[in-house]
């Protein structure tokens, strides 16, 4: 199946609650590549690459685990140079 990439902005109680480490664990379990990082406005950005269903499953699991008010999801270009999923600062 084709690989896809999405940028997801999570808005809500997502900083200071272990969100990035949980996202890292869930993304690796779903065999995704990409990054997760805190943004200055208090939201968290996830760039996830992999099978579309795996990305959707990861987003769903994160929404069920944290107090998410809103998610903004944008399709982005797949970057073949991303070989793993990691936390960036």
GUMI-218876 format. One line per field, with one value per residue (C-alpha): residue number from 0; residue in one letter; x, y, z. Coordinates in Angstrom, 2 decimals. Layout:
! GUMI-218876
resi	NUM  ...;
resn	a  ...;
u	X  ...;
v	Y  ...;
w	Z  ...;
This chain:
! GUMI-218876
resi	0  1  2  3  4  5  6  7  8  9  10  11  12  13  14  15  16  17  18  19  20  21  22  23  24  25  26  27  28  29  30  31  32  33  34  35  36  37  38  39  40  41  42  43  44  45  46  47  48  49  50  51  52  53  54  55  56  57  58  59  60  61  62  63  64  65  66  67  68  69  70  71  72  73  74  75  76  77  78  79  80  81  82  83  84  85  86  87  88;
resn	x  x  x  x  x  x  x  x  x  x  x  x  x  x  x  x  x  x  x  x  x  x  x  x  x  x  x  x  x  x  x  x  x  x  x  x  x  x  x  x  x  x  x  x  x  x  x  x  x  x  x  x  x  x  x  x  x  x  x  x  x  x  x  x  x  x  x  x  x  x  x  x  x  x  x  x  x  x  x  x  x  x  x  x  x  x  x  x  x;
u	0.00  1.04  2.71  1.17  2.10  0.03  0.72  -1.53  -1.82  -3.31  -4.92  -5.97  -4.23  -1.27  1.84  3.23  1.14  3.44  1.82  5.04  6.30  2.92  2.81  6.30  5.27  2.01  3.65  6.35  3.73  1.91  5.23  5.08  7.97  8.03  8.29  6.41  7.17  5.68  4.75  5.09  1.30  0.76  -0.28  1.66  2.63  2.89  4.21  3.34  4.20  3.08  -0.06  -3.11  -5.02  -2.07  -1.88  -5.63  -5.39  -2.58  -4.55  -7.62  -5.61  -4.05  -7.44  -8.81  -5.86  -5.70  -7.98  -7.91  -10.14  -9.30  -7.14  -6.03  -5.00  -3.20  -1.98  1.69  4.38  5.90  9.57  11.45  14.42  12.51  13.58  12.19  9.79  11.32  10.70  12.20  12.59;
v	0.00  3.58  5.52  8.82  11.67  13.94  16.89  16.81  19.69  18.60  21.38  20.90  19.67  18.21  19.76  18.63  15.44  12.94  13.46  13.40  10.20  8.52  9.68  8.26  4.89  4.73  5.82  3.19  0.54  1.55  1.44  5.13  7.47  11.19  13.57  14.96  18.33  20.99  24.27  27.69  28.22  25.18  22.77  19.72  18.95  15.40  14.64  11.02  8.90  5.40  3.56  5.85  3.46  3.23  7.03  7.25  4.56  6.46  9.72  7.96  6.38  9.73  11.45  8.74  9.06  12.85  15.87  16.99  19.95  20.08  18.42  20.05  17.45  18.36  16.00  16.72  15.38  12.05  12.38  9.12  10.31  9.88  6.46  6.53  8.35  10.70  13.58  16.88  20.13;
w	0.00  -0.54  2.22  3.25  5.56  7.81  10.06  13.11  15.57  18.90  20.94  24.54  27.68  25.81  27.36  30.70  30.72  28.93  25.54  23.50  25.13  24.67  21.04  20.52  21.94  19.98  16.71  17.04  17.84  14.63  12.72  11.79  11.11  11.89  14.81  17.79  19.39  21.65  20.00  21.68  21.75  24.02  21.30  20.09  16.49  15.18  11.71  11.02  8.00  7.14  6.11  6.27  8.56  10.96  11.18  11.79  14.50  16.22  16.13  17.56  20.38  21.31  21.31  23.62  26.02  26.50  26.88  23.24  22.37  18.69  16.05  12.81  10.25  7.02  4.30  3.60  1.29  2.26  3.23  2.45  4.54  7.83  9.07  12.61  14.91  17.47  19.83  18.67  20.54;
